């Protein structure tokens, strides 16, 4: 390749790197200014979305802790204040939460000994499973604990509610003595 051709080739490549239509120094700042509100809204929305999931997990754990405390024995199933305290202590990062026990408490049924037929509810006049089940059936008692918390978002985003009521429920069988 001749020296003259090489100089032309190199000069052309240098020339092509220079901007043709003036300076582009302010274009990046304008693009950032235009997209920054959208990026901040996406960041805040993502943070709120993660917080909703965290609250849901905490409420689920609290409902399970309350039901687990109540399911240990029929004596503990009667201790409403302790069940609520167990649920509250399982979710210390989002307290206070509302803990409710679904009535009838505990829910008593008569289950088939061989598991072939559906459960039969015992009369509601016997709240602690004191009545006897028919022949071929056994007592089954369960507790249901529901936890509730109102969630508030960081910022108001159009089209998305500012508050949500989250609720989780856990049901476990009670160990009858």
N, CA and C atoms as a LAMMPS dump frame, in Angstrom:
ITEM: TIMESTEP
0
ITEM: NUMBER OF ATOMS
531
ITEM: BOX BOUNDS ff ff ff
-5.0000000000000000e+02 5.0000000000000000e+02
-5.0000000000000000e+02 5.0000000000000000e+02
-5.0000000000000000e+02 5.0000000000000000e+02
ITEM: ATOMS id mol type element x y z
1 1 1 N 0.849 -1.157 0
2 1 2 C 0 0 0
3 1 3 C 0.902 1.229 0
4 2 1 N 0.571 2.197 -0.808
5 2 2 C 1.415 3.385 -0.926
6 2 3 C 1.191 4.305 0.26
7 3 1 N 2.178 5.118 0.48
8 3 2 C 2.137 6.047 1.603
9 3 3 C 0.984 7.032 1.427
10 4 1 N 0.735 7.474 0.235
11 4 2 C -0.312 8.421 -0.062
12 4 3 C -1.692 7.82 0.238
13 5 1 N -1.892 6.583 -0.161
14 5 2 C -3.163 5.901 0.081
15 5 3 C -3.378 5.667 1.574
16 6 1 N -2.284 5.345 2.263
17 6 2 C -2.366 5.109 3.699
18 6 3 C -2.728 6.387 4.446
19 7 1 N -2.163 7.522 4.044
20 7 2 C -2.506 8.796 4.682
21 7 3 C -3.96 9.157 4.45
22 8 1 N -4.455 8.879 3.272
23 8 2 C -5.859 9.165 2.96
24 8 3 C -6.778 8.284 3.805
25 9 1 N -6.435 7.016 3.938
26 9 2 C -7.237 6.084 4.725
27 9 3 C -7.285 6.505 6.192
28 10 1 N -6.133 6.835 6.763
29 10 2 C -6.06 7.234 8.169
30 10 3 C -6.742 8.564 8.395
31 11 1 N -6.584 9.489 7.496
32 11 2 C -7.213 10.795 7.656
33 11 3 C -8.725 10.661 7.607
34 12 1 N -9.218 9.789 6.748
35 12 2 C -10.663 9.573 6.645
36 12 3 C -11.232 8.997 7.915
37 13 1 N -10.491 8.093 8.542
38 13 2 C -11.003 7.495 9.768
39 13 3 C -10.992 8.476 10.918
40 14 1 N -10.024 9.381 10.946
41 14 2 C -9.989 10.39 11.996
42 14 3 C -11.134 11.372 11.826
43 15 1 N -11.392 11.717 10.569
44 15 2 C -12.446 12.667 10.283
45 15 3 C -13.814 12.089 10.669
46 16 1 N -13.991 10.796 10.473
47 16 2 C -15.3 10.196 10.747
48 16 3 C -15.6 10.099 12.234
49 17 1 N -14.6 10.211 13.066
50 17 2 C -14.828 10.147 14.512
51 17 3 C -15.312 11.477 15.082
52 18 1 N -15.117 12.545 14.376
53 18 2 C -15.577 13.853 14.84
54 18 3 C -17.069 13.997 14.565
55 19 1 N -17.81 14.66 15.456
56 19 2 C -19.226 14.863 15.204
57 19 3 C -19.459 15.739 13.975
58 20 1 N -20.442 15.359 13.21
59 20 2 C -20.717 16.085 11.976
60 20 3 C -21.615 17.291 12.207
61 21 1 N -22.558 17.185 13.149
62 21 2 C -23.568 18.224 13.303
63 21 3 C -23.442 18.96 14.632
64 22 1 N -22.33 19.363 15.034
65 22 2 C -22.137 20.133 16.248
66 22 3 C -21.874 19.238 17.448
67 23 1 N -21.908 19.819 18.628
68 23 2 C -21.558 19.122 19.86
69 23 3 C -22.737 18.315 20.408
70 24 1 N -22.462 17.154 21.026
71 24 2 C -23.466 16.301 21.67
72 24 3 C -23.237 16.228 23.173
73 25 1 N -22.571 17.235 23.731
74 25 2 C -22.209 17.206 25.147
75 25 3 C -23.423 17.192 26.072
76 26 1 N -24.496 17.884 25.754
77 26 2 C -25.654 17.975 26.641
78 26 3 C -26.695 16.895 26.428
79 27 1 N -26.532 16.043 25.431
80 27 2 C -27.547 15.031 25.122
81 27 3 C -27.697 14.015 26.245
82 28 1 N -26.621 13.598 26.843
83 28 2 C -26.687 12.597 27.926
84 28 3 C -27.424 13.146 29.14
85 29 1 N -27.212 14.412 29.467
86 29 2 C -27.887 15.015 30.617
87 29 3 C -29.383 15.14 30.351
88 30 1 N -29.752 15.496 29.154
89 30 2 C -31.168 15.607 28.804
90 30 3 C -31.838 14.235 28.844
91 31 1 N -31.179 13.215 28.343
92 31 2 C -31.73 11.862 28.392
93 31 3 C -31.895 11.39 29.828
94 32 1 N -30.912 11.692 30.683
95 32 2 C -30.997 11.313 32.096
96 32 3 C -32.15 12.047 32.77
97 33 1 N -32.282 13.335 32.504
98 33 2 C -33.362 14.123 33.107
99 33 3 C -34.728 13.614 32.662
100 34 1 N -34.826 13.148 31.439
101 34 2 C -36.101 12.651 30.935
102 34 3 C -36.446 11.27 31.512
103 35 1 N -35.458 10.419 31.727
104 35 2 C -35.727 9.054 32.184
105 35 3 C -35.641 8.878 33.7
106 36 1 N -35.076 9.829 34.425
107 36 2 C -34.9 9.682 35.876
108 36 3 C -36.224 9.521 36.635
109 37 1 N -37.274 10.287 36.351
110 37 2 C -38.532 10.059 37.087
111 37 3 C -39.082 8.643 36.902
112 38 1 N -38.983 8.12 35.7
113 38 2 C -39.45 6.76 35.448
114 38 3 C -38.6 5.743 36.221
115 39 1 N -37.294 5.952 36.236
116 39 2 C -36.416 5.027 36.969
117 39 3 C -36.694 5.062 38.472
118 40 1 N -36.936 6.24 39.021
119 40 2 C -37.243 6.355 40.456
120 40 3 C -38.576 5.685 40.766
121 41 1 N -39.577 5.872 39.884
122 41 2 C -40.873 5.238 40.096
123 41 3 C -40.747 3.711 40.056
124 42 1 N -39.952 3.181 39.157
125 42 2 C -39.743 1.733 39.079
126 42 3 C -39.031 1.237 40.336
127 43 1 N -38.051 1.989 40.828
128 43 2 C -37.325 1.603 42.042
129 43 3 C -38.247 1.582 43.259
130 44 1 N -39.063 2.621 43.423
131 44 2 C -39.983 2.68 44.565
132 44 3 C -41.035 1.582 44.449
133 45 1 N -41.54 1.352 43.237
134 45 2 C -42.523 0.293 43.028
135 45 3 C -41.955 -1.077 43.343
136 46 1 N -40.719 -1.306 42.976
137 46 2 C -40.067 -2.59 43.275
138 46 3 C -39.887 -2.768 44.777
139 47 1 N -39.513 -1.703 45.456
140 47 2 C -39.349 -1.781 46.919
141 47 3 C -40.687 -2.09 47.601
142 48 1 N -41.75 -1.434 47.161
143 48 2 C -43.07 -1.708 47.738
144 48 3 C -43.532 -3.125 47.431
145 49 1 N -43.269 -3.598 46.229
146 49 2 C -43.622 -4.959 45.846
147 49 3 C -42.913 -5.966 46.752
148 50 1 N -41.652 -5.73 47.027
149 50 2 C -40.892 -6.621 47.918
150 50 3 C -41.434 -6.559 49.34
151 51 1 N -41.823 -5.371 49.79
152 51 2 C -42.371 -5.231 51.137
153 51 3 C -43.697 -5.973 51.28
154 52 1 N -44.533 -5.957 50.241
155 52 2 C -45.802 -6.698 50.291
156 52 3 C -45.529 -8.178 50.485
157 53 1 N -44.562 -8.717 49.744
158 53 2 C -44.226 -10.131 49.909
159 53 3 C -43.682 -10.415 51.303
160 54 1 N -42.861 -9.523 51.837
161 54 2 C -42.316 -9.716 53.179
162 54 3 C -43.446 -9.722 54.214
163 55 1 N -44.378 -8.78 54.106
164 55 2 C -45.511 -8.741 55.03
165 55 3 C -46.323 -10.029 54.93
166 56 1 N -46.547 -10.514 53.715
167 56 2 C -47.327 -11.746 53.53
168 56 3 C -46.629 -12.933 54.186
169 57 1 N -45.33 -13.018 54.049
170 57 2 C -44.575 -14.112 54.674
171 57 3 C -44.649 -14.005 56.194
172 58 1 N -44.485 -12.807 56.725
173 58 2 C -44.556 -12.613 58.179
174 58 3 C -45.953 -12.957 58.71
175 59 1 N -47.001 -12.554 57.998
176 59 2 C -48.361 -12.874 58.436
177 59 3 C -48.625 -14.374 58.391
178 60 1 N -48.104 -15.047 57.369
179 60 2 C -48.254 -16.5 57.281
180 60 3 C -47.561 -17.181 58.453
181 61 1 N -46.347 -16.746 58.753
182 61 2 C -45.609 -17.321 59.889
183 61 3 C -46.331 -17.063 61.209
184 62 1 N -46.906 -15.877 61.368
185 62 2 C -47.624 -15.551 62.601
186 62 3 C -48.883 -16.413 62.752
187 63 1 N -49.621 -16.592 61.67
188 63 2 C -50.826 -17.428 61.733
189 63 3 C -50.45 -18.867 62.075
190 64 1 N -49.392 -19.348 61.473
191 64 2 C -48.943 -20.716 61.771
192 64 3 C -48.483 -20.849 63.211
193 65 1 N -47.791 -19.838 63.737
194 65 2 C -47.315 -19.903 65.129
195 65 3 C -48.494 -19.936 66.099
196 66 1 N -49.514 -19.126 65.847
197 66 2 C -50.699 -19.143 66.711
198 66 3 C -51.421 -20.471 66.646
199 67 1 N -51.588 -20.999 65.435
200 67 2 C -52.266 -22.292 65.287
201 67 3 C -51.434 -23.418 65.884
202 68 1 N -50.124 -23.323 65.745
203 68 2 C -49.252 -24.354 66.314
204 68 3 C -49.327 -24.361 67.841
205 69 1 N -49.364 -23.173 68.445
206 69 2 C -49.505 -23.101 69.903
207 69 3 C -50.824 -23.741 70.326
208 70 1 N -51.907 -23.422 69.627
209 70 2 C -53.224 -23.947 69.991
210 70 3 C -53.345 -25.442 69.734
211 71 1 N -52.62 -25.956 68.743
212 71 2 C -52.768 -27.367 68.379
213 71 3 C -52.037 -28.319 69.314
214 72 1 N -51.228 -27.81 70.21
215 72 2 C -50.448 -28.674 71.102
216 72 3 C -51.341 -29.513 71.997
217 73 1 N -52.402 -28.908 72.531
218 73 2 C -53.336 -29.667 73.375
219 73 3 C -54.668 -28.935 73.436
220 74 1 N -55.692 -29.649 73.872
221 74 2 C -56.997 -29.01 73.989
222 74 3 C -57.005 -27.96 75.094
223 75 1 N -56.097 -28.082 76.049
224 75 2 C -55.992 -27.076 77.115
225 75 3 C -55.443 -25.778 76.532
226 76 1 N -54.378 -25.876 75.719
227 76 2 C -53.793 -24.682 75.105
228 76 3 C -54.723 -24.095 74.038
229 77 1 N -55.574 -24.915 73.457
230 77 2 C -56.516 -24.416 72.459
231 77 3 C -57.545 -23.486 73.084
232 78 1 N -57.723 -23.551 74.402
233 78 2 C -58.669 -22.688 75.102
234 78 3 C -58.039 -21.376 75.544
235 79 1 N -56.737 -21.228 75.406
236 79 2 C -56.022 -20.037 75.889
237 79 3 C -55.898 -18.998 74.765
238 80 1 N -56.971 -18.268 74.543
239 80 2 C -57.043 -17.317 73.437
240 80 3 C -55.957 -16.247 73.528
241 81 1 N -55.732 -15.691 74.692
242 81 2 C -54.726 -14.63 74.852
243 81 3 C -53.326 -15.141 74.517
244 82 1 N -53.014 -16.372 74.926
245 82 2 C -51.693 -16.939 74.639
246 82 3 C -51.522 -17.252 73.151
247 83 1 N -52.605 -17.672 72.512
248 83 2 C -52.549 -17.931 71.067
249 83 3 C -52.256 -16.63 70.327
250 84 1 N -52.944 -15.563 70.728
251 84 2 C -52.719 -14.267 70.102
252 84 3 C -51.312 -13.752 70.384
253 85 1 N -50.809 -13.983 71.584
254 85 2 C -49.443 -13.554 71.92
255 85 3 C -48.409 -14.329 71.11
256 86 1 N -48.646 -15.625 70.9
257 86 2 C -47.719 -16.427 70.099
258 86 3 C -47.675 -15.928 68.659
259 87 1 N -48.823 -15.577 68.132
260 87 2 C -48.871 -15.054 66.76
261 87 3 C -48.2 -13.685 66.682
262 88 1 N -48.445 -12.819 67.645
263 88 2 C -47.82 -11.487 67.655
264 88 3 C -46.3 -11.585 67.744
265 89 1 N -45.814 -12.503 68.568
266 89 2 C -44.361 -12.61 68.747
267 89 3 C -43.67 -13.234 67.538
268 90 1 N -44.42 -13.89 66.678
269 90 2 C -43.827 -14.482 65.477
270 90 3 C -43.619 -13.455 64.373
271 91 1 N -44.2 -12.274 64.523
272 91 2 C -44.05 -11.22 63.506
273 91 3 C -43.664 -9.901 64.16
274 92 1 N -42.499 -9.844 64.824
275 92 2 C -42.144 -8.614 65.542
276 92 3 C -41.816 -7.438 64.62
277 93 1 N -41.392 -7.704 63.382
278 93 2 C -40.982 -6.619 62.494
279 93 3 C -42.147 -5.869 61.872
280 94 1 N -43.344 -6.437 61.916
281 94 2 C -44.498 -5.756 61.329
282 94 3 C -45.611 -5.545 62.352
283 95 1 N -45.3 -5.706 63.636
284 95 2 C -46.336 -5.582 64.655
285 95 3 C -46.769 -4.122 64.778
286 96 1 N -47.974 -3.877 65.215
287 96 2 C -48.973 -4.824 65.68
288 96 3 C -49.785 -5.394 64.518
289 97 1 N -50.173 -6.63 64.683
290 97 2 C -51.035 -7.289 63.711
291 97 3 C -52.329 -7.683 64.414
292 98 1 N -53.365 -7.901 63.654
293 98 2 C -54.641 -8.338 64.212
294 98 3 C -54.708 -9.853 64.117
295 99 1 N -54.96 -10.498 65.259
296 99 2 C -55.046 -11.961 65.316
297 99 3 C -56.464 -12.327 65.724
298 100 1 N -57.126 -13.126 64.87
299 100 2 C -58.481 -13.566 65.184
300 100 3 C -58.552 -15.084 65.122
301 101 1 N -59.409 -15.634 65.959
302 101 2 C -59.62 -17.072 65.999
303 101 3 C -60.97 -17.351 65.373
304 102 1 N -60.993 -18.196 64.381
305 102 2 C -62.223 -18.48 63.653
306 102 3 C -63.122 -19.358 64.503
307 103 1 N -64.378 -18.959 64.662
308 103 2 C -65.331 -19.709 65.476
309 103 3 C -66.026 -20.754 64.622
310 104 1 N -66.511 -21.849 65.147
311 104 2 C -66.342 -22.282 66.533
312 104 3 C -64.893 -22.678 66.796
313 105 1 N -64.49 -22.451 68.014
314 105 2 C -63.092 -22.647 68.344
315 105 3 C -62.945 -23.614 69.49
316 106 1 N -62.301 -24.725 69.401
317 106 2 C -61.862 -25.361 68.163
318 106 3 C -63.05 -25.964 67.422
319 107 1 N -62.862 -26.203 66.164
320 107 2 C -63.898 -26.774 65.323
321 107 3 C -63.851 -28.29 65.482
322 108 1 N -64.94 -28.876 65.986
323 108 2 C -64.968 -30.313 66.277
324 108 3 C -65.739 -31.071 65.208
325 109 1 N -65.197 -32.209 64.827
326 109 2 C -65.83 -33.072 63.845
327 109 3 C -65.6 -34.514 64.244
328 110 1 N -66.366 -35.394 63.618
329 110 2 C -66.174 -36.825 63.802
330 110 3 C -65.667 -37.403 62.491
331 111 1 N -64.46 -37.935 62.515
332 111 2 C -63.863 -38.502 61.317
333 111 3 C -64.037 -40.001 61.274
334 112 1 N -64.119 -40.536 60.076
335 112 2 C -64.261 -41.974 59.884
336 112 3 C -62.953 -42.668 60.255
337 113 1 N -63.042 -43.805 60.958
338 113 2 C -61.835 -44.521 61.364
339 113 3 C -61.037 -45.054 60.184
340 114 1 N -61.714 -45.394 59.09
341 114 2 C -60.983 -45.907 57.932
342 114 3 C -60.704 -44.816 56.888
343 115 1 N -61.174 -43.584 57.141
344 115 2 C -60.911 -42.464 56.237
345 115 3 C -61.733 -42.462 54.976
346 116 1 N -62.768 -43.327 54.909
347 116 2 C -63.532 -43.452 53.672
348 116 3 C -64.665 -42.435 53.543
349 117 1 N -65.234 -41.99 54.644
350 117 2 C -66.376 -41.085 54.551
351 117 3 C -65.997 -39.698 55.067
352 118 1 N -66.762 -38.677 54.694
353 118 2 C -66.431 -37.301 55.092
354 118 3 C -66.607 -37.076 56.586
355 119 1 N -66.034 -35.977 57.054
356 119 2 C -66.137 -35.611 58.464
357 119 3 C -67.552 -35.141 58.781
358 120 1 N -68.022 -35.468 59.978
359 120 2 C -69.33 -35.021 60.452
360 120 3 C -69.11 -34.037 61.587
361 121 1 N -69.808 -32.905 61.537
362 121 2 C -69.664 -31.915 62.591
363 121 3 C -70.445 -32.362 63.82
364 122 1 N -69.805 -32.198 64.987
365 122 2 C -70.501 -32.514 66.235
366 122 3 C -71.437 -31.36 66.57
367 123 1 N -72.411 -31.585 67.423
368 123 2 C -73.353 -30.513 67.761
369 123 3 C -72.633 -29.29 68.329
370 124 1 N -73.058 -28.072 67.934
371 124 2 C -72.385 -26.86 68.402
372 124 3 C -72.524 -26.617 69.893
373 125 1 N -73.407 -27.337 70.58
374 125 2 C -73.567 -27.164 72.026
375 125 3 C -72.4 -27.783 72.793
376 126 1 N -71.524 -28.487 72.111
377 126 2 C -70.368 -29.107 72.764
378 126 3 C -69.088 -28.471 72.204
379 127 1 N -68.721 -27.293 72.688
380 127 2 C -67.617 -26.546 72.09
381 127 3 C -66.249 -27.2 72.244
382 128 1 N -66.03 -28.017 73.244
383 128 2 C -64.692 -28.588 73.445
384 128 3 C -64.655 -30.074 73.143
385 129 1 N -65.452 -30.463 72.21
386 129 2 C -65.448 -31.858 71.746
387 129 3 C -65.732 -32.838 72.88
388 130 1 N -66.723 -32.52 73.67
389 130 2 C -67.025 -33.394 74.801
390 130 3 C -68.035 -34.469 74.451
391 131 1 N -68.758 -34.311 73.355
392 131 2 C -69.729 -35.345 73.006
393 131 3 C -69.028 -36.5 72.307
394 132 1 N -69.631 -37.658 72.389
395 132 2 C -69.048 -38.853 71.776
396 132 3 C -69.417 -38.912 70.295
397 133 1 N -68.547 -39.483 69.534
398 133 2 C -68.801 -39.687 68.101
399 133 3 C -69.519 -41.014 67.902
400 134 1 N -70.242 -41.166 66.809
401 134 2 C -70.912 -42.439 66.526
402 134 3 C -69.893 -43.568 66.366
403 135 1 N -70.37 -44.795 66.434
404 135 2 C -69.516 -45.966 66.295
405 135 3 C -68.805 -45.958 64.94
406 136 1 N -67.513 -46.237 64.945
407 136 2 C -66.716 -46.251 63.716
408 136 3 C -66.126 -44.894 63.362
409 137 1 N -66.247 -43.929 64.276
410 137 2 C -65.703 -42.583 64.035
411 137 3 C -64.897 -42.138 65.249
412 138 1 N -64.028 -41.16 65.038
413 138 2 C -63.203 -40.604 66.115
414 138 3 C -63.275 -39.084 66.074
415 139 1 N -62.911 -38.441 67.19
416 139 2 C -62.964 -36.986 67.296
417 139 3 C -61.802 -36.354 66.532
418 140 1 N -62.122 -35.293 65.798
419 140 2 C -61.118 -34.489 65.095
420 140 3 C -61.42 -33.034 65.438
421 141 1 N -60.474 -32.378 66.072
422 141 2 C -60.636 -30.967 66.412
423 141 3 C -59.566 -30.166 65.678
424 142 1 N -59.941 -29.009 65.181
425 142 2 C -58.974 -28.16 64.492
426 142 3 C -59.167 -26.712 64.919
427 143 1 N -58.091 -25.946 64.835
428 143 2 C -58.122 -24.514 65.14
429 143 3 C -57.729 -23.756 63.882
430 144 1 N -58.335 -22.603 63.71
431 144 2 C -58.02 -21.743 62.578
432 144 3 C -57.688 -20.357 63.115
433 145 1 N -56.489 -19.893 62.788
434 145 2 C -56.011 -18.581 63.219
435 145 3 C -55.82 -17.72 61.984
436 146 1 N -56.345 -16.503 62.02
437 146 2 C -56.204 -15.554 60.922
438 146 3 C -55.458 -14.327 61.416
439 147 1 N -54.439 -13.914 60.661
440 147 2 C -53.686 -12.702 60.974
441 147 3 C -53.926 -11.684 59.868
442 148 1 N -54.028 -10.411 60.262
443 148 2 C -54.333 -9.341 59.32
444 148 3 C -53.465 -8.131 59.614
445 149 1 N -53.047 -7.453 58.546
446 149 2 C -52.248 -6.228 58.684
447 149 3 C -52.567 -5.316 57.501
448 150 1 N -52.681 -4.025 57.754
449 150 2 C -52.877 -3.051 56.686
450 150 3 C -51.507 -2.587 56.21
451 151 1 N -51.276 -2.72 54.92
452 151 2 C -50.008 -2.345 54.297
453 151 3 C -50.174 -0.988 53.615
454 152 1 N -49.213 -0.094 53.836
455 152 2 C -49.221 1.224 53.207
456 152 3 C -47.964 1.371 52.358
457 153 1 N -48.133 1.824 51.121
458 153 2 C -46.995 1.967 50.206
459 153 3 C -46.138 3.168 50.585
460 154 1 N -44.899 3.175 50.084
461 154 2 C -43.999 4.307 50.3
462 154 3 C -44.525 5.572 49.624
463 155 1 N -44.902 5.433 48.376
464 155 2 C -45.336 6.585 47.587
465 155 3 C -46.624 6.242 46.848
466 156 1 N -47.346 7.286 46.481
467 156 2 C -48.569 7.085 45.702
468 156 3 C -48.203 6.989 44.236
469 157 1 N -48.558 5.866 43.632
470 157 2 C -48.312 5.641 42.218
471 157 3 C -49.676 5.519 41.556
472 158 1 N -49.92 6.286 40.501
473 158 2 C -51.235 6.24 39.858
474 158 3 C -51.596 4.819 39.412
475 159 1 N -52.827 4.423 39.704
476 159 2 C -53.308 3.106 39.31
477 159 3 C -53.043 2.016 40.33
478 160 1 N -52.265 2.308 41.358
479 160 2 C -51.954 1.313 42.39
480 160 3 C -52.501 1.835 43.713
481 161 1 N -53.292 1.012 44.44
482 161 2 C -53.85 1.49 45.716
483 161 3 C -52.748 1.809 46.72
484 162 1 N -53.01 2.834 47.547
485 162 2 C -52.035 3.269 48.548
486 162 3 C -52.025 2.345 49.764
487 163 1 N -53.15 1.701 50.068
488 163 2 C -53.215 0.77 51.196
489 163 3 C -53.844 -0.545 50.745
490 164 1 N -53.379 -1.617 51.361
491 164 2 C -53.9 -2.959 51.112
492 164 3 C -54.112 -3.631 52.453
493 165 1 N -55.131 -4.44 52.555
494 165 2 C -55.315 -5.252 53.751
495 165 3 C -54.867 -6.665 53.411
496 166 1 N -53.793 -7.096 54.064
497 166 2 C -53.253 -8.436 53.851
498 166 3 C -53.758 -9.345 54.956
499 167 1 N -54.122 -10.558 54.599
500 167 2 C -54.657 -11.507 55.565
501 167 3 C -54.158 -12.906 55.229
502 168 1 N -53.758 -13.643 56.247
503 168 2 C -53.308 -15.021 56.071
504 168 3 C -53.955 -15.886 57.141
505 169 1 N -54.265 -17.143 56.783
506 169 2 C -54.968 -18.065 57.672
507 169 3 C -54.205 -19.376 57.762
508 170 1 N -54.186 -19.962 58.958
509 170 2 C -53.585 -21.274 59.168
510 170 3 C -54.551 -22.122 59.983
511 171 1 N -54.705 -23.381 59.562
512 171 2 C -55.57 -24.337 60.26
513 171 3 C -54.758 -25.575 60.602
514 172 1 N -54.801 -25.987 61.862
515 172 2 C -54.108 -27.195 62.316
516 172 3 C -55.035 -28.012 63.204
517 173 1 N -54.775 -29.32 63.255
518 173 2 C -55.524 -30.207 64.141
519 173 3 C -55.024 -30.068 65.563
520 174 1 N -55.958 -30.175 66.504
521 174 2 C -55.641 -30.086 67.931
522 174 3 C -55.412 -31.494 68.453
523 175 1 N -54.369 -31.648 69.248
524 175 2 C -54.094 -32.927 69.897
525 175 3 C -55.032 -33.047 71.105
526 176 1 N -55.962 -33.973 71.026
527 176 2 C -56.933 -34.155 72.098
528 176 3 C -56.383 -35.103 73.158
529 177 1 N -56.536 -34.694 74.411
530 177 2 C -56.029 -35.55 75.501
531 177 3 C -57.103 -36.419 76.091
